[in-house]
């Protein structure tokens, strides 16, 4: 659902990482890039609107500069970056470790919680 929204709005290099074994803060992390601060801002707006339409209130950080926007949707964290900021922080390496990214098709909402199915 989030990946589809990002893809439909031309986000680049969408990656989904299962972080259940690494933190209690969330189950899944979605990382994507926008081409400019304006594109990152638009992506964040589309994701927040889509979540709201599904009854999910999301908190956001970083919309002032739009270099890196974090959307906290409870069990899913969405990180939206400008490409050079994403390369600098390299969250895929930090959180992905030896785990392969999880395909978006494996992320589902179940009884109000986000889950990654095997």
GULUMLUM-390495 format. One record per residue: z, x, y of N, C-alpha, C in turn. Coordinates in steps of 0.02 Angstrom, whole numbers, padded with zeros to 5 digits, always signed. Layout:
! residues N
ZXYZXYZXY;...
END
This chain:
! residues 118
+00000+00041-00059+00000+00000+00000+00000+00044+00063;+00047+00090+00069+00049+00135+00127-00011+00182+00125;-00027+00209+00067-00085+00253+00060-00149+00217+00078;-00156+00154+00058-00215+00115+00075-00220+00106+00151;-00164+00092+00183-00162+00083+00256-00183+00148+00290;-00156+00204+00267-00174+00268+00296-00247+00284+00286;-00272+00272+00225-00342+00285+00209-00388+00242+00252;-00371+00178+00259-00413+00132+00298-00416+00152+00371;-00366+00188+00394-00364+00209+00464-00380+00283+00473;-00415+00310+00424-00444+00378+00427-00393+00435+00428;-00334+00425+00397-00288+00481+00389-00321+00532+00342;-00303+00594+00350-00332+00647+00310-00280+00678+00263;-00303+00701+00206-00262+00738+00158-00197+00702+00141;-00203+00640+00117-00144+00600+00099-00115+00626+00034;-00051+00641+00035-00016+00668-00024+00047+00627-00036;+00061+00611-00099+00121+00575-00118+00162+00619-00164;+00226+00628-00149+00269+00672-00188+00331+00633-00211;+00345+00637-00276+00405+00607-00305+00464+00654-00290;+00513+00629-00251+00570+00672-00232+00636+00645-00260;+00632+00601-00309+00693+00571-00337+00741+00623-00364;+00716+00676-00395+00759+00727-00424+00783+00779-00374;+00761+00773-00311+00777+00824-00261+00824+00801-00206;+00828+00735-00195+00870+00708-00141+00887+00635-00155;+00941+00613-00125+00959+00542-00130+00934+00504-00068;+00902+00539-00021+00879+00508+00041+00821+00460+00029;+00779+00473-00021+00721+00431-00035+00696+00448-00105;+00651+00406-00129+00620+00418-00194+00551+00451-00188;+00517+00435-00133+00447+00456-00126+00435+00480-00055;+00394+00531-00049+00373+00557+00016+00297+00553+00019;+00271+00524+00073+00199+00522+00084+00185+00564+00146;+00138+00610+00139+00120+00655+00193+00046+00646+00208;+00029+00641+00272-00041+00634+00292-00052+00666+00360;-00114+00680+00376-00132+00711+00440-00175+00664+00482;-00165+00668+00547-00209+00636+00595-00245+00691+00634;-00302+00675+00663-00343+00726+00696-00317+00747+00765;-00275+00705+00796-00251+00718+00864-00184+00681+00873;-00148+00696+00927-00086+00657+00939-00099+00582+00943;-00154+00563+00974-00171+00491+00980-00184+00461+00911;-00218+00498+00867-00232+00473+00800-00167+00468+00760;-00122+00518+00766-00058+00515+00731-00018+00454+00755;-00018+00441+00821+00017+00384+00848-00012+00318+00821;-00078+00314+00819-00110+00254+00793-00094+00244+00719;-00096+00298+00680-00078+00292+00609-00007+00266+00601;+00040+00294+00640+00109+00271+00636+00114+00197+00653;+00080+00176+00705+00081+00106+00724+00054+00060+00669;+00000+00081+00638-00029+00040+00584+00018+00035+00525;+00050+00091+00506+00096+00090+00449+00157+00046+00465;+00186+00054+00524+00245+00014+00543+00226-00060+00544;+00168-00077+00572+00146-00147+00574+00136-00175+00504;+00105-00136+00460+00093-00158+00391+00160-00169+00355;+00207-00123+00364+00273-00131+00333+00307-00194+00359;+00304-00205+00424+00335-00264+00454+00304-00328+00424;+00238-00329+00415+00205-00387+00385+00230-00401+00314;+00256-00349+00281+00283-00357+00213+00360-00363+00214;+00388-00375+00273+00459-00387+00278+00502-00325+00275;+00472-00267+00288+00509-00203+00285+00517-00176+00355;+00580-00166+00375+00593-00135+00440+00596-00060+00431;+00558-00026+00471+00554+00047+00465+00578+00080+00530;+00614+00135+00523+00635+00174+00581+00585+00231+00591;+00572+00249+00653+00525+00303+00667+00558+00356+00712;+00534+00417+00704+00554+00473+00746+00491+00512+00764;+00488+00538+00824+00434+00583+00843+00375+00550+00877;+00379+00486+00894+00321+00453+00924+00311+00473+00997;+00359+00509+01025+00351+00531+01095+00295+00583+01102;+00293+00631+01056+00242+00684+01060+00187+00676+01008;+00203+00645+00953+00155+00632+00899+00127+00695+00867;+00165+00750+00869+00147+00809+00830+00167+00797+00757;+00225+00766+00748+00252+00750+00682+00291+00685+00689;+00268+00633+00656+00303+00569+00658+00331+00555+00589;+00395+00538+00587+00429+00519+00525+00440+00444+00526;+00420+00411+00472+00433+00340+00463+00478+00333+00403;+00537+00305+00414+00586+00296+00360+00583+00223+00339;+00554+00211+00280+00547+00144+00252+00596+00134+00194;+00654+00164+00199+00704+00157+00146+00692+00208+00091;+00663+00185+00036+00651+00229-00021+00589+00272-00014;+00550+00260+00039+00490+00299+00052+00494+00329+00122;+00481+00394+00126+00476+00429+00190+00403+00446+00202;+00378+00430+00261+00308+00445+00278+00309+00497+00334;+00276+00553+00322+00269+00606+00372+00197+00608+00395;+00185+00599+00459+00118+00602+00488+00116+00661+00536;+00067+00705+00526+00063+00768+00564-00005+00777+00596;-00006+00818+00649-00068+00850+00670-00078+00907+00620;-00140+00926+00604-00153+00975+00551-00116+01041+00558;-00114+01069+00619-00082+01134+00627-00006+01129+00619;+00023+01073+00637+00096+01064+00628+00111+01055+00554;+00068+01018+00520+00077+01009+00447+00073+01076+00411;+00026+01117+00430+00018+01183+00398+00079+01227+00411;+00107+01222+00471+00166+01263+00489+00226+01244+00446;+00241+01179+00440+00300+01157+00404+00290+01155+00328;+00229+01142+00306+00211+01144+00235+00261+01108+00190;+00272+01044+00205+00320+01004+00166+00300+00998+00093;+00235+01001+00079+00213+00997+00009+00244+01053-00032;+00245+01112-00005+00274+01169-00041+00350+01161-00047;+00381+01141+00008+00454+01134+00009+00478+01080-00039;+00446+01022-00039+00470+00966-00078+00433+00958-00144;+00371+00981-00147+00332+00973-00208+00352+01021-00262;+00369+01082-00242+00389+01132-00291+00338+01137-00346;+00361+01134-00407+00317+01136-00465+00290+01068-00485;+00313+01015-00451+00291+00948-00468+00224+00933-00436;+00181+00901-00473+00117+00880-00445+00129+00818-00401;+00090+00810-00347+00097+00750-00307+00085+00687-00350;+00118+00633-00331+00113+00570-00368+00056+00529-00339;+00011+00503-00381-00042+00460-00355-00014+00398-00322;-00043+00376-00267-00021+00316-00231-00018+00255-00278;-00063+00251-00327-00064+00194-00373-00001+00188-00414;+00040+00241-00417+00101+00240-00456+00162+00220-00414;+00153+00206-00350+00208+00187-00306+00206+00112-00296;+00261+00078-00316+00264+00005-00313+00330-00018-00284;+00330-00078-00257+00391-00110-00232+00417-00155-00287;+00481-00147-00306+00512-00187-00359+00580-00210-00336;+00589-00276-00330+00653-00305-00309+00678-00275-00244;+00634-00265-00197+00653-00239-00132+00658-00164-00127;+00649-00128-00183+00653-00055-00183+00586-00025-00202;+00572+00034-00175+00512+00070-00194+00526+00109-00257;+00478+00108-00304+00487+00145-00366+00423+00182-00383;+00431+00237-00417+00374+00274-00444+00373+00260-00519;+00316+00233-00543+00311+00218-00614+00279+00276-00650;+00300+00286-00710+00273+00342-00750+00209+00322-00784;
END
